[in-house]
Amino acid sequence: MMTKKEIERNLAKRADLFKALGHPVRLLILNLVKMKPRHGQELAEILSLNPATISHHLAKLSDTDLLVSKKDQYYQVFSLVEGVLDKSLADVVQMPQPELPDNVHEDAYRAKVLRTFMKHGRLVQIPAQLKKRQVILEEMLKEFEPDRRYTEHEVNQILLEFHEDVATLRRAMIGEGYMERERGIYWRVE
């Protein structure tokens, strides 16, 4: 398990990676080095930049473990770290969160909304806030079978199990795009 300090270092290192990638010259350098290993002087000539400027950018890319260098006579030759560009953005951004207890649900917000607005399977109140209302509508939507057509009466019967204001719930289901309606027939949108 990572300590809090290790997690913070890991997070800082990932942020530095994005900072390094956030400069157009560095992106050009990465593309040139991806084609073949190159030394600083060569990059300076290709990009028409001062060697000191190139050196600064190479240092930033090396510090974030994107580039490695090896000495070749008088020059430091830079190449991409093996497999560094093979990682997906999701892999780079994904952070381990070992400090969270095992019993924390991924969707704690949803659970809280359901606890607040649903009692014994019934809706206590229709939430005014859109995000909360969407959570409730998604929960009610589970009662509707995919690929089945419902009459308005059948929809009302199902929604009545949750709350007596079936017209508001029905309109919300349509308005939020959870269900569609045509000529009095309703169906769940997948």
N, CA, C and O of each residue as an XYZ file, in Angstrom:
760
protein
N       0.835     -1.180      0.000
C       0.000      0.000      0.000
C       0.885      1.249      0.000
O       1.861      1.333      0.745
N       0.528      2.213     -0.845
C       1.306      3.447     -0.939
C       0.996      4.369      0.238
O      -0.141      4.460      0.701
N       2.033      5.042      0.702
C       1.829      6.020      1.762
C       1.270      7.297      1.140
O       1.293      7.471     -0.078
N       0.772      8.178      1.990
C       0.228      9.446      1.493
C       1.307     10.246      0.764
O       1.035     10.875     -0.259
N       2.514     10.219      1.286
C       3.623     10.950      0.662
C       3.942     10.368     -0.719
O       4.205     11.113     -1.662
N       3.917      9.036     -0.835
C       4.176      8.387     -2.127
C       3.074      8.729     -3.137
O       3.346      8.950     -4.317
N       1.855      8.766     -2.664
C       0.731      9.118     -3.535
C       0.897     10.547     -4.031
O       0.685     10.823     -5.212
N       1.275     11.454     -3.139
C       1.467     12.853     -3.532
C       2.612     12.984     -4.543
O       2.514     13.754     -5.498
N       3.705     12.225     -4.327
C       4.823     12.252     -5.281
C       4.376     11.721     -6.643
O       4.713     12.281     -7.686
N       3.610     10.632     -6.609
C       3.103     10.024     -7.833
C       2.217     11.016     -8.585
O       2.319     11.153     -9.804
N       1.361     11.696     -7.857
C       0.466     12.682     -8.461
C       1.266     13.839     -9.054
O       0.977     14.288    -10.163
N       2.270     14.325     -8.321
C       3.104     15.431     -8.814
C       3.847     15.017    -10.080
O       3.986     15.807    -11.013
N       4.325     13.766    -10.106
C       5.055     13.282    -11.277
C       4.141     13.233    -12.504
O       4.559     13.577    -13.610
N       2.910     12.811    -12.305
C       1.952     12.774    -13.418
C       1.624     14.186    -13.900
O       1.515     14.426    -15.102
N       1.468     15.110    -12.967
C       1.195     16.504    -13.341
C       2.378     17.079    -14.121
O       2.184     17.806    -15.095
N       3.601     16.755    -13.695
C       4.790     17.224    -14.416
C       4.821     16.672    -15.843
O       5.254     17.357    -16.770
N       4.367     15.454    -16.007
C       4.305     14.855    -17.346
C       3.413     15.704    -18.257
O       3.781     16.001    -19.393
N       2.251     16.088    -17.755
C       1.349     16.901    -18.566
C       1.916     18.298    -18.810
O       1.702     18.877    -19.875
N       2.629     18.832    -17.841
C       3.287     20.133    -18.051
C       4.330     20.010    -19.165
O       4.442     20.880    -20.028
N       5.083     18.917    -19.128
C       6.114     18.708    -20.152
C       5.489     18.579    -21.530
O       6.046     19.070    -22.512
N       4.353     17.931    -21.612
C       3.682     17.749    -22.899
C       2.931     19.001    -23.344
O       2.474     19.082    -24.485
N       2.803     19.973    -22.447
C       2.012     21.159    -22.721
C       2.729     22.255    -23.489
O       2.245     23.386    -23.538
N       3.858     21.951    -24.083
C       4.586     22.968    -24.855
C       4.755     22.471    -26.288
O       5.180     21.335    -26.497
N       4.428     23.310    -27.287
C       4.500     22.869    -28.691
C       5.887     22.392    -29.122
O       5.998     21.427    -29.878
N       6.931     23.046    -28.657
C       8.293     22.638    -29.050
C       8.587     21.235    -28.522
O       9.212     20.428    -29.210
N       8.144     20.950    -27.320
C       8.395     19.614    -26.746
C       7.644     18.546    -27.525
O       8.148     17.438    -27.709
N       6.452     18.872    -27.979
C       5.708     17.904    -28.803
C       6.432     17.659    -30.124
O       6.488     16.529    -30.608
N       6.981     18.714    -30.697
C       7.770     18.547    -31.929
C       9.007     17.692    -31.667
O       9.340     16.814    -32.463
N       9.679     17.949    -30.560
C      10.877     17.163    -30.211
C      10.510     15.692    -30.059
O      11.209     14.819    -30.574
N       9.409     15.414    -29.349
C       8.989     14.017    -29.174
C       8.738     13.350    -30.519
O       9.132     12.202    -30.724
N       8.090     14.055    -31.431
C       7.825     13.480    -32.750
C       9.104     13.231    -33.528
O       9.233     12.210    -34.203
N      10.048     14.153    -33.439
C      11.327     13.974    -34.143
C      12.133     12.820    -33.545
O      12.736     12.034    -34.276
N      12.140     12.722    -32.228
C      12.898     11.660    -31.566
C      12.211     10.306    -31.757
O      12.863      9.263    -31.747
N      10.902     10.336    -31.929
C      10.173      9.090    -32.189
C      10.613      8.496    -33.530
O      10.707      7.277    -33.678
N      10.881      9.371    -34.501
C      11.334      8.903    -35.822
C      12.685      8.218    -35.722
O      12.908      7.160    -36.312
N      13.594      8.846    -34.955
C      14.918      8.264    -34.739
C      15.605      9.037    -33.609
O      15.306     10.213    -33.405
N      16.515      8.402    -32.876
C      17.237      9.113    -31.822
C      18.005     10.300    -32.407
O      18.544     10.220    -33.511
N      18.046     11.399    -31.653
C      18.697     12.617    -32.154
C      19.446     13.313    -31.026
O      19.133     13.136    -29.849
N      20.445     14.111    -31.409
C      21.178     14.894    -30.415
C      20.660     16.327    -30.435
O      19.999     16.741    -31.387
N      20.962     17.080    -29.386
C      20.453     18.424    -29.203
C      20.771     19.376    -30.337
O      19.913     20.156    -30.750
N      22.000     19.321    -30.850
C      22.402     20.215    -31.939
C      21.553     19.958    -33.187
O      21.120     20.893    -33.862
N      21.326     18.691    -33.476
C      20.511     18.315    -34.633
C      19.087     18.856    -34.469
O      18.517     19.400    -35.415
N      18.515     18.705    -33.273
C      17.169     19.209    -33.014
C      17.119     20.731    -33.138
O      16.161     21.287    -33.675
N      18.165     21.401    -32.632
C      18.220     22.869    -32.720
C      18.215     23.317    -34.174
O      17.548     24.291    -34.520
N      18.955     22.613    -35.029
C      19.007     22.972    -36.444
C      17.672     22.715    -37.136
O      17.200     23.548    -37.909
N      17.068     21.565    -36.858
C      15.790     21.221    -37.491
C      14.715     22.227    -37.098
O      13.931     22.663    -37.941
N      14.677     22.595    -35.820
C      13.625     23.480    -35.314
C      13.994     24.962    -35.364
O      13.199     25.817    -34.974
N      15.190     25.260    -35.839
C      15.679     26.648    -35.919
C      15.580     27.355    -34.568
O      15.079     28.475    -34.468
N      16.067     26.675    -33.539
C      16.064     27.239    -32.189
C      17.470     27.230    -31.620
O      18.341     26.490    -32.079
N      17.672     28.053    -30.631
C      18.937     28.137    -29.917
C      19.209     26.798    -29.221
O      18.289     26.229    -28.633
N      20.448     26.274    -29.269
C      20.764     25.015    -28.590
C      20.436     25.034    -27.093
O      20.063     24.007    -26.526
N      20.575     26.197    -26.458
C      20.248     26.287    -25.024
C      18.753     26.073    -24.798
O      18.354     25.450    -23.814
N      17.937     26.586    -25.700
C      16.480     26.395    -25.608
C      16.139     24.924    -25.780
O      15.332     24.375    -25.030
N      16.753     24.290    -26.768
C      16.538     22.857    -27.000
C      16.980     22.064    -25.775
O      16.296     21.130    -25.357
N      18.101     22.428    -25.211
C      18.614     21.749    -24.024
C      17.618     21.835    -22.864
O      17.406     20.860    -22.143
N      17.017     23.003    -22.697
C      16.003     23.200    -21.646
C      14.821     22.252    -21.866
O      14.375     21.590    -20.930
N      14.312     22.185    -23.108
C      13.172     21.328    -23.414
C      13.527     19.844    -23.270
O      12.715     19.053    -22.790
N      14.727     19.476    -23.682
C      15.166     18.081    -23.531
C      15.244     17.688    -22.064
O      14.903     16.562    -21.699
N      15.690     18.609    -21.228
C      15.763     18.345    -19.785
C      14.363     18.109    -19.211
O      14.165     17.195    -18.411
N      13.402     18.929    -19.617
C      12.015     18.767    -19.137
C      11.454     17.404    -19.549
O      10.805     16.729    -18.750
N      11.703     17.009    -20.781
C      11.204     15.726    -21.274
C      11.920     14.557    -20.606
O      11.313     13.515    -20.359
N      13.192     14.723    -20.316
C      13.958     13.663    -19.639
C      13.543     13.537    -18.182
O      13.452     12.429    -17.653
N      13.290     14.680    -17.527
C      12.885     14.668    -16.115
C      11.563     13.939    -15.898
O      11.314     13.417    -14.812
N      10.721     13.903    -16.919
C       9.428     13.232    -16.793
C       9.464     11.814    -17.362
O       8.422     11.194    -17.579
N      10.661     11.317    -17.595
C      10.858      9.937    -18.067
C      10.248      9.667    -19.439
O       9.812      8.551    -19.723
N      10.219     10.688    -20.280
C       9.780     10.485    -21.655
C      10.963     10.180    -22.566
O      10.844      9.415    -23.524
N      12.109     10.791    -22.251
C      13.317     10.601    -23.051
C      14.451     10.060    -22.197
O      14.528     10.323    -20.997
N      15.317      9.308    -22.830
C      16.570      8.871    -22.205
C      17.696      9.326    -23.125
O      17.495      9.531    -24.322
N      18.868      9.477    -22.552
C      19.996      9.900    -23.380
C      21.182      8.989    -23.135
O      21.326      8.392    -22.068
N      22.028      8.896    -24.150
C      23.293      8.180    -24.000
C      24.355      8.972    -24.742
O      24.079      9.638    -25.740
N      25.548      8.885    -24.244
C      26.666      9.633    -24.819
C      27.130      8.924    -26.088
O      27.320      7.708    -26.101
N      27.308      9.697    -27.144
C      27.841      9.197    -28.405
C      28.902     10.194    -28.860
O      28.589     11.225    -29.455
N      30.133      9.877    -28.578
C      31.285     10.755    -28.816
C      31.084     12.080    -28.091
O      31.161     12.126    -26.863
N      30.828     13.157    -28.828
C      30.709     14.480    -28.211
C      29.267     14.846    -27.865
O      29.023     15.864    -27.218
N      28.333     14.039    -28.283
C      26.929     14.399    -28.175
C      26.171     13.497    -27.202
O      26.542     12.345    -26.975
N      25.097     14.054    -26.635
C      24.106     13.270    -25.903
C      23.009     12.971    -26.919
O      22.395     13.893    -27.455
N      22.763     11.722    -27.182
C      21.731     11.324    -28.137
C      20.480     10.932    -27.352
O      20.534     10.103    -26.443
N      19.362     11.538    -27.716
C      18.101     11.326    -27.004
C      17.196     10.392    -27.795
O      17.092     10.475    -29.019
N      16.545      9.501    -27.055
C      15.566      8.602    -27.666
C      14.391      8.453    -26.704
O      14.487      8.753    -25.514
N      13.286      7.981    -27.262
C      12.087      7.768    -26.434
C      12.316      6.606    -25.476
O      12.981      5.627    -25.816
N      11.764      6.724    -24.291
C      11.767      5.608    -23.351
C      10.877      4.515    -23.956
O       9.782      4.794    -24.445
N      11.347      3.305    -23.917
C      10.631      2.172    -24.509
C       9.202      2.085    -23.972
O       8.993      2.005    -22.761
N       8.218      2.101    -24.881
C       6.813      1.910    -24.519
C       6.128      3.105    -23.872
O       4.963      3.009    -23.486
N       6.831      4.236    -23.745
C       6.259      5.371    -23.029
C       5.005      5.927    -23.710
O       4.102      6.418    -23.032
N       4.944      5.858    -25.006
C       3.781      6.380    -25.716
C       2.699      5.326    -25.929
O       1.668      5.607    -26.540
N       2.927      4.127    -25.434
C       1.944      3.058    -25.577
C       0.841      3.136    -24.519
O      -0.213      2.518    -24.671
N       1.083      3.890    -23.457
C       0.087      4.004    -22.388
C      -1.080      4.851    -22.859
O      -0.905      5.850    -23.556
N      -2.271      4.432    -22.466
C      -3.444      5.245    -22.797
C      -3.525      6.419    -21.828
O      -2.932      6.398    -20.749
N      -4.250      7.415    -22.225
C      -4.449      8.570    -21.351
C      -5.105      8.132    -20.041
O      -4.781      8.658    -18.977
N      -6.018      7.179    -20.116
C      -6.681      6.671    -18.909
C      -5.659      6.055    -17.951
O      -5.760      6.238    -16.738
N      -4.678      5.326    -18.488
C      -3.646      4.725    -17.636
C      -2.804      5.783    -16.945
O      -2.418      5.619    -15.788
N      -2.522      6.863    -17.651
C      -1.691      7.920    -17.076
C      -2.457      8.681    -16.000
O      -1.893      9.047    -14.969
N      -3.731      8.914    -16.242
C      -4.535      9.706    -15.316
C      -4.999      8.893    -14.112
O      -5.124      9.437    -13.015
N      -5.256      7.595    -14.298
C      -5.782      6.745    -13.230
C      -4.887      6.781    -12.004
O      -3.694      6.488    -12.081
N      -5.470      7.139    -10.887
C      -4.710      7.228     -9.643
C      -5.172      6.144     -8.679
O      -6.374      5.966     -8.479
N      -4.235      5.421     -8.083
C      -4.641      4.488     -7.036
C      -5.127      5.287     -5.828
O      -4.576      6.344     -5.519
N      -6.145      4.791     -5.154
C      -6.677      5.492     -3.988
C      -6.749      4.535     -2.803
O      -7.835      4.209     -2.325
N      -5.591      4.089     -2.334
C      -5.606      3.113     -1.246
C      -6.094      3.692      0.073
O      -6.422      2.943      0.993
N      -6.146      5.021      0.178
C      -6.581      5.609      1.435
C      -8.092      5.492      1.636
O      -8.591      5.732      2.735
N      -8.828      5.121      0.573
C     -10.261      4.951      0.709
C     -10.565      3.613      1.369
O      -9.976      2.598      0.997
N     -11.457      3.591      2.324
C     -11.822      2.321      2.950
C     -12.485      1.390      1.946
O     -13.064      1.841      0.957
N     -12.400      0.096      2.201
C     -12.955     -0.895      1.284
C     -14.467     -0.764      1.124
O     -15.017     -1.117      0.081
N     -15.139     -0.256      2.162
C     -16.598     -0.213      2.117
C     -17.138      1.035      1.420
O     -18.351      1.248      1.414
N     -16.270      1.869      0.832
C     -16.728      3.048      0.106
C     -17.217      2.605     -1.267
O     -16.489      1.966     -2.027
N     -18.447      2.951     -1.565
C     -19.005      2.612     -2.874
C     -18.535      3.637     -3.886
O     -18.360      4.813     -3.566
N     -18.332      3.176     -5.115
C     -17.885      4.083     -6.161
C     -18.896      5.186     -6.403
O     -18.518      6.311     -6.732
N     -20.162      4.886     -6.248
C     -21.176      5.880     -6.534
C     -21.898      6.286     -5.254
O     -23.098      6.057     -5.102
N     -21.166      6.878     -4.358
C     -21.716      7.295     -3.071
C     -22.772      8.381     -3.262
O     -23.750      8.428     -2.516
N     -22.588      9.249     -4.246
C     -23.567     10.313     -4.492
C     -24.927      9.715     -4.836
O     -25.954     10.129     -4.299
N     -24.918      8.740     -5.734
C     -26.165      8.090     -6.138
C     -26.854      7.446     -4.939
O     -28.063      7.591     -4.754
N     -26.082      6.743     -4.137
C     -26.637      6.082     -2.956
C     -27.240      7.100     -1.988
O     -28.299      6.856     -1.409
N     -26.577      8.222     -1.816
C     -27.073      9.260     -0.909
C     -28.388      9.845     -1.430
O     -29.322     10.071     -0.661
N     -28.453     10.088     -2.742
C     -29.684     10.629     -3.324
C     -30.826      9.643     -3.129
O     -31.932     10.036     -2.759
N     -30.565      8.375     -3.376
C     -31.615      7.361     -3.214
C     -32.069      7.266     -1.756
O     -33.263      7.137     -1.486
N     -31.125      7.329     -0.818
C     -31.489      7.298      0.614
C     -32.323      8.512      0.997
O     -33.251      8.404      1.799
N     -31.998      9.653      0.434
C     -32.682     10.896      0.779
C     -34.094     10.949      0.207
O     -35.025     11.368      0.895
N     -34.262     10.528     -1.045
C     -35.545     10.722     -1.713
C     -36.423      9.472     -1.788
O     -37.595      9.568     -2.153
N     -35.886      8.321     -1.454
C     -36.677      7.088     -1.515
C     -36.782      6.482     -0.118
O     -35.779      6.305      0.572
N     -37.987      6.174      0.277
C     -38.233      5.489      1.554
C     -39.124      4.288      1.272
O     -40.222      4.429      0.734
N     -38.650      3.129      1.634
C     -39.390      1.881      1.428
C     -39.838      1.720     -0.021
O     -40.955      1.279     -0.289
N     -38.954      2.084     -0.953
C     -39.229      1.912     -2.368
C     -40.103      2.977     -2.986
O     -40.400      2.916     -4.180
N     -40.527      3.961     -2.193
C     -41.380      5.035     -2.704
C     -40.628      6.349     -2.695
O     -39.764      6.593     -1.853
N     -40.974      7.174     -3.639
C     -40.380      8.499     -3.759
C     -41.062      9.435     -2.764
O     -42.271      9.657     -2.831
N     -40.270      9.978     -1.843
C     -40.794     10.889     -0.831
C     -41.129     12.240     -1.463
O     -42.137     12.865     -1.133
N     -40.280     12.664     -2.358
C     -40.428     13.955     -3.013
C     -39.679     13.884     -4.343
O     -38.644     13.224     -4.435
N     -40.188     14.549     -5.361
C     -39.499     14.616     -6.649
C     -38.420     15.689     -6.521
O     -38.737     16.850     -6.261
N     -37.158     15.320     -6.698
C     -36.084     16.302     -6.535
C     -36.196     17.453     -7.536
O     -36.509     17.247     -8.708
N     -35.939     18.642     -7.061
C     -35.960     19.820     -7.930
C     -34.661     19.919     -8.720
O     -34.657     20.357     -9.870
N     -33.568     19.513     -8.102
C     -32.262     19.603     -8.750
C     -32.139     18.519     -9.826
O     -32.420     17.347     -9.576
N     -31.717     18.928    -11.020
C     -31.658     18.038    -12.176
C     -30.837     16.781    -11.919
O     -31.300     15.676    -12.202
N     -29.624     16.931    -11.386
C     -28.752     15.758    -11.165
C     -29.412     14.746    -10.238
O     -29.339     13.541    -10.478
N     -30.045     15.221     -9.199
C     -30.715     14.312     -8.255
C     -31.929     13.676     -8.914
O     -32.189     12.487     -8.729
N     -32.670     14.464     -9.680
C     -33.838     13.927    -10.372
C     -33.415     12.839    -11.360
O     -34.107     11.832    -11.504
N     -32.280     13.036    -12.044
C     -31.795     12.027    -12.989
C     -31.474     10.710    -12.280
O     -31.750      9.637    -12.816
N     -30.900     10.783    -11.094
C     -30.607      9.565    -10.329
C     -31.905      8.820    -10.033
O     -31.975      7.600    -10.183
N     -32.923      9.554     -9.615
C     -34.211      8.940     -9.302
C     -34.847      8.345    -10.560
O     -35.360      7.227    -10.533
N     -34.810      9.093    -11.650
C     -35.399      8.591    -12.897
C     -34.693      7.324    -13.377
O     -35.340      6.386    -13.844
N     -33.369      7.301    -13.261
C     -32.608      6.108    -13.652
C     -33.004      4.909    -12.800
O     -33.062      3.784    -13.297
N     -33.274      5.140    -11.539
C     -33.710      4.052    -10.649
C     -35.093      3.543    -11.072
O     -35.322      2.334    -11.124
N     -35.997      4.453    -11.368
C     -37.350      4.054    -11.794
C     -37.311      3.351    -13.151
O     -38.102      2.444    -13.411
N     -36.398      3.772    -14.001
C     -36.291      3.201    -15.341
C     -36.018      1.692    -15.297
O     -36.352      0.969    -16.235
N     -35.417      1.231    -14.217
C     -35.127     -0.206    -14.077
C     -36.397     -1.055    -14.104
O     -36.339     -2.251    -14.387
N     -37.535     -0.443    -13.813
C     -38.803     -1.173    -13.792
C     -39.383     -1.389    -15.194
O     -40.340     -2.142    -15.373
N     -38.798     -0.729    -16.163
C     -39.273     -0.845    -17.542
C     -38.353     -1.766    -18.327
O     -37.136     -1.583    -18.339
N     -38.945     -2.758    -18.983
C     -38.170     -3.730    -19.736
C     -37.692     -3.127    -21.056
O     -38.443     -2.425    -21.733
N     -36.442     -3.403    -21.415
C     -35.972     -2.950    -22.732
C     -36.771     -3.668    -23.830
O     -37.223     -4.797    -23.636
N     -36.937     -3.026    -24.947
C     -37.615     -3.606    -26.119
C     -39.085     -3.939    -25.880
O     -39.672     -4.710    -26.639
N     -39.682     -3.373    -24.845
C     -41.111     -3.597    -24.616
C     -41.854     -2.273    -24.788
O     -41.357     -1.218    -24.394
N     -43.023     -2.336    -25.369
C     -43.873     -1.163    -25.547
C     -44.902     -1.143    -24.417
O     -45.431     -2.181    -24.021
N     -45.176      0.064    -23.906
C     -46.113      0.238    -22.804
C     -47.180      1.245    -23.196
O     -46.900      2.243    -23.859
N     -48.393      0.973    -22.781
C     -49.440      1.979    -22.948
C     -49.233      3.022    -21.851
O     -48.506      2.791    -20.886
N     -49.889      4.178    -22.018
C     -49.774      5.227    -20.997
C     -50.300      4.721    -19.656
O     -49.753      5.048    -18.603
N     -51.358      3.927    -19.702
C     -51.923      3.360    -18.469
C     -50.891      2.463    -17.768
O     -50.739      2.529    -16.548
N     -50.189      1.634    -18.533
C     -49.170      0.752    -17.931
C     -48.022      1.570    -17.330
O     -47.526      1.253    -16.249
N     -47.608      2.617    -18.034
C     -46.547      3.484    -17.517
C     -47.011      4.119    -16.209
O     -46.264      4.162    -15.231
N     -48.250      4.613    -16.199
C     -48.790      5.233    -14.987
C     -48.822      4.244    -13.820
O     -48.500      4.608    -12.689
N     -49.204      3.010    -14.088
C     -49.265      1.988    -13.030
C     -47.882      1.737    -12.416
O     -47.749      1.598    -11.200
N     -46.870      1.681    -13.263
C     -45.501      1.454    -12.768
C     -45.033      2.663    -11.976
O     -44.476      2.514    -10.888
N     -45.252      3.862    -12.509
C     -44.798      5.076    -11.830
C     -45.570      5.328    -10.543
O     -45.033      5.913     -9.603
N     -46.829      4.891    -10.491
C     -47.646      5.055     -9.291
C     -47.047      4.298     -8.098
O     -47.262      4.674     -6.945
N     -46.308      3.253     -8.380
C     -45.623      2.511     -7.313
C     -44.587      3.394     -6.611
O     -44.243      3.163     -5.452
N     -44.095      4.413     -7.336
C     -43.071      5.301     -6.788
C     -43.659      6.583     -6.201
O     -43.237      7.031     -5.135
N     -44.648      7.181     -6.906
C     -45.161      8.483     -6.482
C     -46.498      8.728     -7.176
O     -46.724      8.248     -8.286
N     -47.384      9.479     -6.514
C     -48.716      9.722     -7.084
C     -48.719     10.717     -8.247
O     -49.664     10.715     -9.035
N     -47.703     11.560     -8.380
C     -47.647     12.530     -9.482
C     -47.035     11.874    -10.723
O     -45.916     12.193    -11.122
N     -47.783     10.960    -11.316
C     -47.275     10.184    -12.442
C     -47.077     11.046    -13.688
O     -46.192     10.767    -14.498
N     -47.893     12.090    -13.849
C     -47.757     12.943    -15.036
C     -46.404     13.645    -15.036
O     -45.745     13.717    -16.074
N     -45.980     14.165    -13.877
C     -44.681     14.834    -13.784
C     -43.549     13.846    -14.035
O     -42.591     14.162    -14.739
N     -43.658     12.664    -13.465
C     -42.618     11.645    -13.649
C     -42.549     11.192    -15.107
O     -41.465     11.008    -15.660
N     -43.705     11.019    -15.712
C     -43.755     10.586    -17.113
C     -43.113     11.641    -18.017
O     -42.313     11.315    -18.894
N     -43.474     12.911    -17.793
C     -42.887     13.999    -18.585
C     -41.372     14.074    -18.372
O     -40.622     14.324    -19.315
N     -40.926     13.856    -17.132
C     -39.489     13.888    -16.834
C     -38.768     12.748    -17.550
O     -37.672     12.941    -18.076
N     -39.369     11.579    -17.571
C     -38.755     10.428    -18.260
C     -38.580     10.730    -19.745
O     -37.551     10.396    -20.333
N     -39.580     11.360    -20.347
C     -39.509     11.732    -21.761
C     -38.522     12.881    -21.941
O     -37.652     12.828    -22.810
N     -38.658     13.918    -21.121
C     -37.826     15.115    -21.238
C     -36.343     14.848    -21.070
O     -35.519     15.477    -21.733
N     -35.997     13.927    -20.195
C     -34.588     13.604    -19.948
C     -34.062     12.544    -20.913
O     -32.882     12.194    -20.877
N     -34.941     12.037    -21.772
C     -34.496     11.098    -22.803
C     -34.387      9.656    -22.342
O     -33.734      8.848    -23.003
N     -35.018      9.313    -21.208
C     -34.977      7.930    -20.728
C     -36.035      7.072    -21.433
O     -35.881      5.860    -21.579
N     -37.121      7.744    -21.869
C     -38.186      7.047    -22.579
C     -38.606      7.896    -23.772
O     -38.377      9.105    -23.815
N     -39.230      7.225    -24.739
C     -39.816      7.927    -25.870
C     -41.287      7.555    -25.946
O     -41.734      6.552    -25.389
N     -42.031      8.412    -26.666
C     -43.482      8.222    -26.756
C     -43.932      8.537    -28.176
O     -43.463      9.477    -28.817
N     -44.863      7.708    -28.636
C     -45.477      7.971    -29.938
C     -46.879      7.383    -29.931
O     -47.064      6.187    -29.709
N     -47.876      8.250    -30.181
C     -49.289      7.833    -30.225
C     -49.710      7.057    -28.973
O     -50.384      6.031    -29.067
N     -49.310      7.553    -27.811
C     -49.742      6.944    -26.555
C     -48.986      5.680    -26.172
O     -49.340      5.028    -25.190
N     -47.953      5.323    -26.925
C     -47.136      4.138    -26.625
C     -45.758      4.626    -26.173
O     -45.158      5.500    -26.798
N     -45.279      4.052    -25.093
C     -44.010      4.448    -24.485
C     -43.037      3.280    -24.548
O     -43.439      2.118    -24.509
N     -41.753      3.605    -24.648
C     -40.699      2.586    -24.583
C     -39.436      3.192    -24.013
O     -39.188      4.395    -24.093
N     -38.652      2.303    -23.437
C     -37.390      2.680    -22.813
C     -36.325      2.913    -23.889
O     -36.210      2.142    -24.842
N     -35.551      3.988    -23.719
C     -34.468      4.286    -24.656
C     -33.206      3.595    -24.158
O     -32.859      3.699    -22.982
N     -32.529      2.901    -25.039
C     -31.290      2.203    -24.642
C     -30.083      2.986    -25.042
O     -28.957      2.556    -24.791
